Amino acid sequence: MGRPPGFDRTTVMQAVERQFRRTGYAGTSVDDIAKAGGLGRGSLYAAFGDKSTLYRQTLSAYCERNEAAWAAVLEGPDATALERLRAYLVKSARVVHDDPDRLGCMVTGFVVEGVDHDPQADARVRQALARIGGSLTGCVQAAQRHGDLDAEADASEISQLLMAVNRGMEVMARAGLDAAALERVADHAFEALPLTAQARSWQAATADAS
């Protein structure tokens, strides 16, 4: 198969990314990649390079989108920081179930699979986790400034806890835990945060209003 008319690099990259997310690096053959992208082997190699190169490219593009998506959830004024932390947990509970193919995060897939073929890919994953952790820590600090979280609590430790909950819920979703159960996990995780009396009053008022 030659390169099809109207070949669009972005479209092919996204299709191949989803293939890697579906079957992992080791479980994805060059033929799988070519089929997903609608390309022949020759066109694939000419346009993107070998399997490892294409994996790095799709992983990097995924990381950029994922970092931006979580930053959009987490960044904002101090007054709504606590609400954004809750939104992070709720979105974490839904991320797999809201995908029609039930695909999880490519970063999590990389870590769980234990892919060690490429130090550059490993470095990009670490960078993505650090950036998302930074957005989370910033949101926690904003909630502390607003008086919604204990000012003496370690913001980086809270963000690490929330990231662990995020990744754990994703794995459980892919193992079959339903969305309602995961949303209850998100509720419990939120309740476990070092909320101040001010925050608990706001939470109670919000519950009464609903």
C-alpha positions in Angstrom: 0.0 0.0 0.0 1.4 3.4 -0.9 0.8 6.6 0.8 -2.9 7.5 0.4 -4.1 10.7 -1.2 -4.8 13.5 1.3 -2.4 11.9 3.8 -2.6 14.0 7.0 0.3 13.6 9.5 -1.7 14.6 12.5 -4.6 12.2 11.8 -2.2 9.3 11.3 -0.3 10.2 14.5 -3.5 10.3 16.5 -4.6 6.9 15.1 -1.2 5.3 15.9 -1.2 6.9 19.4 -4.5 5.2 20.1 -3.1 1.9 18.8 -0.2 2.2 21.2 -2.5 3.1 24.0 -4.7 0.1 23.2 -2.0 -2.6 23.0 1.1 -1.1 24.5 4.5 -0.7 23.0 5.5 -4.4 23.1 2.1 -5.6 21.9 2.0 -3.3 18.9 3.6 -4.5 15.7 4.7 -2.4 12.8 1.9 -4.0 10.8 -0.6 -2.9 13.5 0.8 0.7 13.3 0.6 0.7 9.5 -3.0 -0.6 9.6 -4.0 1.9 12.2 -2.5 4.8 10.3 -3.8 3.6 6.9 -0.2 3.4 5.5 2.0 0.9 4.0 5.3 -0.1 5.7 7.3 1.9 3.2 5.2 5.1 3.6 5.2 4.6 7.3 9.0 4.4 7.6 9.5 7.3 5.1 7.1 9.6 7.0 7.8 8.7 10.6 10.8 6.5 11.0 10.9 3.2 12.9 8.6 2.0 15.6 10.6 3.5 18.5 10.7 6.9 16.8 7.0 6.9 16.1 6.3 5.8 19.7 8.4 8.8 21.0 6.6 11.2 18.7 3.1 10.0 19.7 4.0 9.9 23.4 5.4 13.4 23.3 2.3 14.8 21.5 0.1 13.0 24.0 2.0 14.4 26.9 1.7 17.9 25.6 -2.1 17.6 25.3 -2.4 15.9 28.7 -0.4 18.5 30.5 -2.4 21.3 28.9 -5.7 19.5 29.8 -4.8 19.1 33.4 -3.4 22.6 33.7 -6.8 23.9 32.3 -8.6 22.0 35.1 -6.2 23.1 37.9 -5.1 26.6 37.1 -7.2 29.6 38.3 -7.9 32.0 41.2 -7.3 31.1 44.8 -11.1 31.4 45.6 -12.0 28.4 43.4 -8.9 26.3 44.0 -10.7 23.8 46.2 -13.4 23.3 43.6 -10.7 22.7 41.0 -9.1 20.0 43.2 -12.5 18.3 43.4 -12.9 18.6 39.6 -9.5 16.9 39.2 -10.7 14.0 41.2 -14.0 13.8 39.5 -12.4 13.9 36.0 -9.9 11.3 37.2 -12.8 9.0 38.1 -14.3 9.5 34.6 -11.3 9.6 32.3 -11.4 5.9 31.2 -15.2 5.5 31.2 -15.7 8.7 29.1 -13.4 7.3 26.3 -15.5 5.2 23.8 -12.6 2.7 23.6 -11.9 2.7 27.4 -8.3 3.7 26.7 -6.3 4.9 29.6 -3.5 7.5 29.9 -0.5 6.8 27.7 1.8 7.9 30.4 0.3 5.4 32.9 0.5 2.8 30.2 4.2 3.4 29.7 4.9 3.1 33.5 2.8 0.0 34.0 4.2 -1.7 31.0 7.7 -1.0 32.2 8.9 0.1 28.8 12.7 0.6 29.1 13.7 0.5 25.4 14.1 4.3 25.1 15.6 6.7 27.7 14.2 9.6 25.8 10.6 8.3 26.2 11.3 7.7 29.9 12.6 11.2 30.3 9.5 12.6 28.6 7.2 10.6 30.9 9.0 11.9 33.9 8.7 15.4 32.6 5.0 15.0 32.1 4.4 13.7 35.6 6.5 16.5 37.1 4.5 19.2 35.1 1.2 17.8 36.2 2.4 17.5 39.7 3.5 21.1 39.6 0.0 22.1 38.4 -1.5 20.1 41.3 0.9 21.6 43.9 0.1 25.1 42.7 -3.6 24.4 43.1 -3.1 23.0 46.6 -1.1 26.1 47.5 -3.9 28.3 46.1 -6.4 26.5 48.3 -4.1 27.0 51.3 -3.8 30.7 50.6 -7.6 31.0 50.5 -8.0 29.2 53.8 -9.6 26.0 52.4 -6.7 23.6 53.2 -4.5 23.5 56.3 -1.7 25.9 55.7 0.7 23.7 57.6 0.2 20.7 55.3 2.9 19.8 52.8 1.4 20.9 49.4 3.8 18.6 47.4 2.7 15.5 49.5 -0.9 16.3 48.9 -0.3 16.6 45.2 1.5 13.3 45.2 -1.5 11.7 47.0 -3.9 13.1 44.5 -1.8 11.9 41.6 -1.6 8.4 43.1 -5.4 8.4 43.4 -5.7 9.5 39.8 -3.4 6.7 38.5 -5.0 4.1 40.8 -8.5 5.0 39.6 -7.4 4.7 36.0 -6.0 1.2 36.6 -9.1 0.1 38.4 -11.4 1.5 35.7 -9.5 -0.5 33.1 -9.8 -3.6 35.4 -13.6 -3.2 35.3 -14.6 -1.0 38.2 -17.6 1.1 37.2 -17.8 4.8 37.1 -20.2 5.1 40.0 -17.8 3.2 42.3 -14.9 5.4 41.1 -16.8 8.6 41.8 -17.3 7.4 45.4 -13.6 6.8 45.6 -13.1 10.4 44.4 -15.5 11.6 47.1 -13.6 9.8 49.8 -10.3 11.1 48.5 -11.6 14.6 48.7 -12.9 14.1 52.2 -9.4 12.9 53.2 -7.8 16.2 52.3 -6.8 18.5 55.2 -9.9 20.6 54.8 -10.3 23.6 57.1 -13.5 24.4 59.0 -14.2 27.1 56.3 -14.0 24.5 53.6 -16.2 22.0 55.3 -18.8 24.8 55.8 -18.7 25.5 52.1 -19.0 21.8 51.3 -22.0 21.4 53.6 -23.7 24.5 52.1 -23.0 23.2 48.6 -24.5 19.8 49.5 -27.6 21.5 51.0 -28.1 23.6 47.9 -28.0 20.6 45.6 
